[in-house]
Amino acid sequence: MAFFLYPAVILPLASLPLRPIMIRFLFCLPFALMGALSCLFFQREPLFYIYGLAVSGGMLAFVSILFKSLLSVTAVLILVASTGMDALSRGLAEMRVPGIFCLQLNLCYRYIGALASEVFRMSTAYLLRSPYEKRIRMKDMGSFLGQLLLRSMERAERVYFAMKCRGFDGLYSGNTGRSFTPHGTIYTIGVIFLALLFRFTDTAQHIGNLMRGLR
């Protein structure tokens, strides 16, 4: 629970709205639920009781997985929203990450919207040709995905030729030689220290003992 301090503090400091980040987390929620639900079936031994209700290890694991997924995805979304993909790619390049990986990460992030737009146009065209259908039929899904693959490859060819015309040589050149600022260094050290502190110490118990001592 102490790790909730990170998004609670960073969101207002970065002036980021909470609602869009929570909406984006909902897209990852089904994957977390699939992993968490299995714990309910495999860990059924009751650990303790609350007002007569048996709480098993699977229930605790279920809640723990959901909380950890929420915190992990929120931290990634905060990082991307407050830093930007170009700056993250430059940082990865400065950490000696292979340039091909940085380039692919940047291109995927930049053109995922174009892929979603293409899917929307194709699905709209399909529904206009099938006015009595509310969604794409499963028997047509194969041809739909095949057409999407061909369109994506054609779009990728056009983007590649456009990049070649602008002098692209196949290498990632986003490294501008920037170095850590004092504020960035202090922030990084502080976050790592707090993460290790919350992970290896019982922070809640220490806070409770401190509050009882103040009384």
C-alpha positions as CSV (number, residue, x, y, z in Angstrom):
1,M,0.0,0.0,0.0
2,A,2.9,2.3,0.6
3,F,3.7,2.3,-3.2
4,F,0.5,4.2,-3.8
5,L,2.4,7.2,-2.6
6,Y,4.2,7.3,-5.9
7,P,1.2,8.0,-8.2
8,A,-0.5,10.1,-5.5
9,V,2.5,12.4,-5.4
10,I,3.8,12.3,-9.0
11,L,0.4,12.9,-10.7
12,P,-0.2,16.4,-9.2
13,L,3.5,17.3,-9.5
14,A,3.4,16.5,-13.3
15,S,0.0,18.1,-13.7
16,L,-1.4,14.9,-15.2
17,P,-5.2,14.1,-15.1
18,L,-6.1,10.9,-13.3
19,R,-9.1,10.0,-15.5
20,P,-7.3,9.3,-18.8
21,I,-4.7,7.2,-17.0
22,M,-7.4,5.1,-15.3
23,I,-9.2,4.6,-18.6
24,R,-6.0,3.3,-20.2
25,F,-5.5,1.0,-17.3
26,L,-8.9,-0.6,-18.0
27,F,-7.4,-2.0,-21.3
28,C,-4.9,-3.9,-19.3
29,L,-7.3,-5.0,-16.6
30,P,-8.6,-8.2,-18.4
31,F,-5.0,-9.6,-18.5
32,A,-4.5,-9.0,-14.8
33,L,-7.9,-10.5,-14.0
34,M,-7.1,-13.7,-15.9
35,G,-4.0,-14.2,-13.9
36,A,-5.6,-13.2,-10.6
37,L,-8.7,-15.4,-11.0
38,S,-6.6,-18.5,-11.2
39,C,-5.4,-17.9,-7.6
40,L,-8.9,-18.2,-6.3
41,F,-9.1,-21.8,-7.5
42,F,-5.6,-23.0,-6.6
43,Q,-5.2,-21.4,-3.1
44,R,-8.3,-22.2,-1.2
45,E,-6.9,-22.8,2.3
46,P,-8.4,-20.2,4.7
47,L,-5.8,-18.0,6.4
48,F,-8.0,-16.0,8.8
49,Y,-11.7,-15.0,9.3
50,I,-13.4,-11.6,9.1
51,Y,-16.8,-11.6,10.7
52,G,-17.2,-15.3,10.0
53,L,-16.0,-15.0,6.4
54,A,-13.0,-17.2,5.5
55,V,-10.3,-15.3,3.7
56,S,-8.0,-17.6,1.7
57,G,-4.6,-17.2,0.3
58,G,-6.1,-17.0,-3.2
59,M,-8.2,-14.0,-2.2
60,L,-5.2,-12.2,-0.9
61,A,-3.2,-13.1,-4.1
62,F,-6.2,-11.9,-6.2
63,V,-6.2,-8.5,-4.5
64,S,-2.4,-8.3,-4.5
65,I,-2.1,-9.0,-8.3
66,L,-4.7,-6.3,-9.1
67,F,-3.0,-3.7,-6.9
68,K,0.4,-4.5,-8.4
69,S,-0.9,-4.4,-11.9
70,L,-2.6,-1.0,-11.2
71,L,0.6,0.4,-9.8
72,S,2.9,-1.0,-12.5
73,V,0.7,0.2,-15.4
74,T,0.1,3.6,-13.8
75,A,3.8,4.1,-13.3
76,V,4.5,3.3,-16.9
77,L,1.7,5.6,-18.1
78,I,3.0,8.4,-15.9
79,L,6.5,7.9,-17.3
80,V,5.4,8.1,-20.9
81,A,3.0,11.0,-20.4
82,S,5.4,13.1,-18.4
83,T,8.6,12.3,-20.4
84,G,7.6,11.5,-23.9
85,M,8.6,8.6,-26.2
86,D,11.4,10.6,-27.9
87,A,13.1,11.4,-24.6
88,L,12.7,7.8,-23.4
89,S,14.3,6.5,-26.6
90,R,17.2,9.0,-26.2
91,G,17.6,7.8,-22.6
92,L,17.6,4.1,-23.7
93,A,20.3,5.0,-26.3
94,E,22.4,6.7,-23.6
95,M,22.1,3.5,-21.6
96,R,23.7,1.6,-24.5
97,V,20.5,-0.1,-25.5
98,P,20.8,-1.3,-29.1
99,G,19.7,1.4,-31.6
100,I,17.5,-1.0,-33.5
101,F,15.4,-1.6,-30.4
102,C,15.1,2.1,-29.7
103,L,14.1,2.7,-33.3
104,Q,11.4,0.0,-33.3
105,L,10.0,1.2,-30.0
106,N,9.7,4.7,-31.3
107,L,8.1,3.7,-34.6
108,C,5.6,1.3,-32.9
109,Y,4.6,4.1,-30.5
110,R,4.3,6.6,-33.3
111,Y,2.3,4.5,-35.8
112,I,0.1,2.5,-33.5
113,G,-2.5,5.3,-33.9
114,A,-2.3,4.8,-37.7
115,L,-2.9,1.1,-37.3
116,A,-5.9,1.8,-35.1
117,S,-7.3,4.3,-37.6
118,E,-6.9,1.7,-40.4
119,V,-8.8,-0.9,-38.3
120,F,-11.6,1.7,-37.7
121,R,-11.9,2.5,-41.4
122,M,-11.9,-1.2,-42.4
123,S,-14.5,-2.1,-39.8
124,T,-16.7,0.8,-40.9
125,A,-16.5,-0.2,-44.5
126,Y,-17.4,-3.8,-43.5
127,L,-20.5,-2.7,-41.5
128,L,-21.6,-0.4,-44.3
129,R,-21.6,-3.4,-46.7
130,S,-23.4,-5.5,-44.1
131,P,-26.1,-3.3,-42.7
132,Y,-27.7,-6.1,-40.6
133,E,-24.5,-7.0,-38.8
134,K,-23.5,-5.3,-35.6
135,R,-19.9,-6.6,-35.6
136,I,-17.5,-8.4,-37.8
137,R,-18.5,-12.1,-38.2
138,M,-16.0,-14.7,-37.1
139,K,-16.0,-16.4,-40.5
140,D,-14.9,-13.1,-42.1
141,M,-12.2,-12.4,-39.4
142,G,-9.5,-14.2,-41.4
143,S,-9.9,-12.1,-44.5
144,F,-10.3,-9.0,-42.4
145,L,-6.9,-9.6,-40.7
146,G,-5.3,-10.6,-43.9
147,Q,-6.4,-7.3,-45.6
148,L,-5.2,-5.4,-42.5
149,L,-1.7,-7.1,-42.7
150,L,-1.4,-6.2,-46.4
151,R,-2.5,-2.6,-45.8
152,S,0.0,-2.4,-42.9
153,M,2.8,-3.7,-45.1
154,E,2.0,-1.3,-47.9
155,R,1.8,1.6,-45.4
156,A,5.1,0.6,-43.9
157,E,6.7,0.6,-47.3
158,R,5.5,4.1,-48.0
159,V,6.8,5.3,-44.6
160,Y,10.1,3.7,-45.2
161,F,10.6,5.3,-48.6
162,A,9.6,8.7,-47.1
163,M,12.2,8.2,-44.4
164,K,14.8,7.3,-47.0
165,C,14.1,10.4,-49.0
166,R,14.8,12.4,-45.8
167,G,18.2,10.8,-45.3
168,F,17.4,7.8,-43.1
169,D,20.3,5.4,-43.0
170,G,18.8,2.6,-40.9
171,L,20.4,3.7,-37.7
172,Y,18.8,5.4,-34.7
173,S,20.1,8.9,-34.3
174,G,18.1,10.2,-31.4
175,N,21.0,10.5,-28.9
176,T,21.7,14.2,-28.4
177,G,24.4,13.7,-25.8
178,R,22.3,15.0,-22.9
179,S,23.4,14.1,-19.4
180,F,21.6,13.8,-16.1
181,T,20.6,17.1,-14.5
182,P,21.1,17.5,-10.7
183,H,17.3,17.4,-10.2
184,G,17.0,14.2,-12.3
185,T,19.8,12.6,-10.3
186,I,18.2,13.5,-7.0
187,Y,14.8,12.3,-8.2
188,T,16.3,9.0,-9.4
189,I,18.2,8.3,-6.2
190,G,15.2,9.3,-4.1
191,V,12.7,7.0,-6.0
192,I,15.1,4.0,-5.8
193,F,15.7,4.5,-2.1
194,L,12.0,4.8,-1.3
195,A,11.2,1.7,-3.5
196,L,13.8,-0.4,-1.6
197,L,12.6,1.0,1.7
198,F,9.0,0.1,1.0
199,R,9.9,-3.3,-0.4
200,F,12.2,-4.6,2.4
201,T,10.7,-2.9,5.5
202,D,7.2,-2.9,7.0
203,T,6.5,0.7,6.5
204,A,2.9,0.5,7.7
205,Q,4.1,-0.9,11.1
206,H,6.8,1.7,11.5
207,I,4.3,4.5,10.8
208,G,1.8,3.0,13.3
209,N,4.6,2.8,16.0
210,L,5.6,6.4,15.3
211,M,2.0,7.6,15.6
212,R,1.5,5.7,18.9
213,G,4.7,7.2,20.2
214,L,3.5,10.7,19.4
215,R,0.4,10.1,21.4
